[in-house]
Amino acid sequence: MTPPGRAGFFIAFEGIDRCGKSTQVELLSAALLAQGLPVGYAGVPGGSLREPGGTPTGEAVRELLLHREHPVDSWAEALLYAAARAQLVADVIRPSLAAGQIVICDRYLDSSLAYQGHARGLGIDRVRDLNLWATGGLLPDLTVLVELSPEVAATRAGGLTPDRIEREGLELQRRVAEGYALLAAAEPRRFVVIDGSAPVVEVASAIQERVLEALEVTCVR
């Protein structure tokens, strides 16, 4: 689904809320930068992206979706995420990949498939079609799924104030975890599934090993 002509490498991190993926994004970025690899995006060596966010449009959508006290229809939610993603791809991800960067993003398209497509019942295929249209078919070269049981994740400290989706509780996170499991099983060549229950350093080591293997294969090709 990814158009030809890209020079860089696109890595997305996925997982339920509080699985530890954001910490692992930072650790992987630092590790790759320390090895002299061109990780980052335009003007930000070693930097990583987050969704929704990464552009003024994306940050405004993030505030609207996660930090406002109002109901949001499930399709409105899916469309807003897709709109923020489209802007991020156009403004940051595609230009960075074209410049040969290794781009790391904390959440991407698969979040919408797991949360809105599966957990909210909109349909994985329908939400996938929407997002492939919005992003021009751009998929990650590698998707790192940090797997953790929702029950364990719920015991971890998060931000100072839970966001709108976190406040929906354990049952939503269970459905999201089911969605991610379905996605990983359907695309085993793109997904790397990592046990997030291990100590942070062990999780980071496992992720770095798998990422470096993928980058080596890409270079050989």
C-alpha positions in Angstrom: 0.0 0.0 0.0 3.0 2.3 0.4 3.9 4.3 -2.7 7.4 3.8 -4.1 10.2 6.4 -4.0 10.8 6.6 -0.2 14.3 6.7 1.1 13.7 6.7 4.9 12.2 4.2 7.3 9.0 4.7 9.2 8.5 3.1 12.7 5.2 3.4 14.6 4.6 2.4 18.3 1.2 1.1 19.3 -0.4 -0.3 22.4 -3.2 0.3 25.0 -3.0 3.3 27.3 -0.2 3.1 29.9 1.5 0.2 28.2 4.9 2.1 28.3 5.2 2.8 24.6 5.9 6.5 25.0 8.9 5.7 27.2 10.1 3.2 24.6 9.8 5.7 21.8 12.2 8.0 23.6 14.6 5.2 24.4 14.7 3.9 20.9 15.2 7.4 19.4 18.1 8.0 21.8 19.7 4.6 21.0 19.5 5.0 17.3 20.9 8.5 17.5 23.8 7.3 19.6 24.6 4.8 16.8 24.8 7.6 14.3 21.7 6.7 12.5 19.6 9.5 10.9 16.6 9.3 13.3 14.3 12.3 13.7 12.5 14.6 11.4 13.1 17.9 9.6 15.0 20.2 11.9 14.8 17.9 15.0 17.6 15.3 15.0 16.7 12.5 17.4 13.1 13.8 17.7 10.0 11.6 17.7 6.4 12.4 16.8 3.1 11.8 18.6 -0.4 11.3 17.4 -2.5 13.3 17.4 0.0 16.1 17.2 3.2 17.1 15.5 1.6 20.0 13.6 -0.4 23.0 14.8 -3.5 21.3 13.3 -2.7 18.0 15.0 -2.1 19.6 18.4 -5.4 21.5 18.1 -7.2 18.2 17.3 -5.4 16.6 20.3 -6.7 19.2 22.6 -10.2 18.9 21.2 -10.3 15.1 21.4 -8.5 14.3 24.6 -8.7 17.3 26.9 -12.2 18.8 26.5 -15.3 17.9 28.5 -17.8 17.1 25.8 -19.1 14.0 24.1 -17.7 13.0 20.7 -19.5 10.8 18.3 -17.4 7.7 17.3 -17.3 8.6 13.6 -16.5 12.2 14.4 -13.7 10.9 16.6 -12.4 8.7 13.7 -12.6 11.5 11.2 -10.7 14.0 13.5 -7.9 11.5 14.1 -7.7 10.9 10.3 -7.6 14.6 9.6 -4.7 15.2 12.1 -2.9 12.2 10.6 -3.3 13.5 7.1 -1.7 16.8 8.1 1.2 15.1 9.9 1.9 12.9 6.9 1.8 15.8 4.5 3.8 18.3 6.6 6.3 16.1 8.4 6.4 12.4 7.8 6.6 12.2 4.0 9.2 15.0 3.7 11.3 13.4 6.4 11.2 10.0 4.8 12.1 11.5 1.4 15.1 13.1 3.1 16.3 9.6 4.3 15.2 10.0 8.0 14.2 7.2 10.3 10.9 8.6 11.6 9.5 7.3 14.9 5.9 8.0 15.8 4.0 7.4 19.0 0.8 6.0 17.6 -0.3 6.0 13.9 -3.0 4.5 11.8 -3.3 1.2 13.8 -4.5 3.2 16.8 -7.6 4.2 14.9 -8.2 0.6 13.8 -7.9 -0.7 17.3 -9.8 2.1 19.1 -12.4 3.3 16.7 -12.5 0.3 14.3 -12.6 -2.5 16.8 -13.3 -1.1 20.3 -16.0 1.4 19.2 -17.4 -1.0 16.6 -17.0 1.1 13.5 -15.3 -1.7 11.6 -11.6 -2.2 11.1 -11.9 -2.3 7.3 -13.9 0.8 7.1 -11.6 2.8 9.4 -8.6 1.4 7.5 -10.0 2.6 4.2 -10.6 6.1 5.7 -7.1 6.4 6.9 -5.4 5.0 3.8 -7.3 7.6 1.8 -6.3 10.3 4.3 -2.6 9.4 4.2 -2.2 8.4 0.6 -1.6 4.8 1.6 1.3 5.4 3.9 1.9 2.5 6.3 4.8 2.1 8.7 7.7 -0.1 7.6 7.6 -1.5 11.1 5.0 -1.3 13.8 6.1 -2.1 17.4 3.2 -3.3 19.5 4.0 -3.1 23.2 1.7 -5.7 24.7 0.4 -5.4 28.3 -2.7 -6.6 30.0 -5.2 -3.9 30.6 -5.4 -4.9 34.2 -1.7 -4.3 34.7 -1.7 -1.1 32.7 -4.5 0.3 34.9 -2.2 0.0 37.9 0.5 2.2 36.3 0.7 5.9 37.0 -0.2 8.0 34.0 -0.4 11.7 33.5 -1.6 14.0 36.2 -5.1 14.1 34.7 -6.5 11.1 32.7 -7.6 12.1 29.2 -11.1 11.6 27.8 -10.3 8.1 26.5 -8.4 6.9 29.6 -11.4 7.9 31.7 -13.6 5.4 29.8 -12.0 2.7 31.8 -10.9 -0.9 31.7 -13.5 -2.4 29.4 -12.6 -0.1 26.6 -8.9 -1.0 27.0 -9.8 -4.7 26.9 -11.5 -4.2 23.5 -8.6 -2.1 22.3 -6.2 -4.9 23.3 -8.4 -7.4 21.3 -8.2 -5.1 18.3 -4.4 -4.9 18.4 -4.1 -8.7 18.7 -6.3 -9.0 15.6 -4.1 -6.5 13.7 -0.8 -8.1 14.7 -2.1 -11.6 13.7 -3.2 -10.3 10.3 0.1 -8.6 9.5 2.9 -10.5 11.1 5.5 -9.1 8.8 4.8 -5.5 9.7 4.1 -6.0 13.4 6.7 -6.7 16.1 5.0 -7.7 19.3 7.0 -7.0 22.5 6.1 -8.1 26.1 5.6 -4.8 27.9 5.5 -6.5 31.4 9.2 -6.9 31.6 11.5 -4.3 33.1 11.9 -1.1 31.0 15.5 -1.8 30.1 14.7 -5.3 28.9 11.8 -4.1 26.9 14.0 -1.4 25.3 16.7 -4.0 24.5 14.2 -6.3 22.8 12.8 -3.5 20.7 16.2 -2.2 19.7 17.3 -5.6 18.6 14.2 -6.1 16.4 14.4 -2.6 14.9 18.1 -3.0 14.1 17.4 -6.3 12.4 14.7 -4.6 10.3 16.9 -1.7 9.4 19.7 -4.1 8.3 17.3 -6.1 6.1 16.1 -2.8 4.5 19.7 -1.7 3.9 20.6 -5.1 2.3 17.6 -4.7 -0.1 
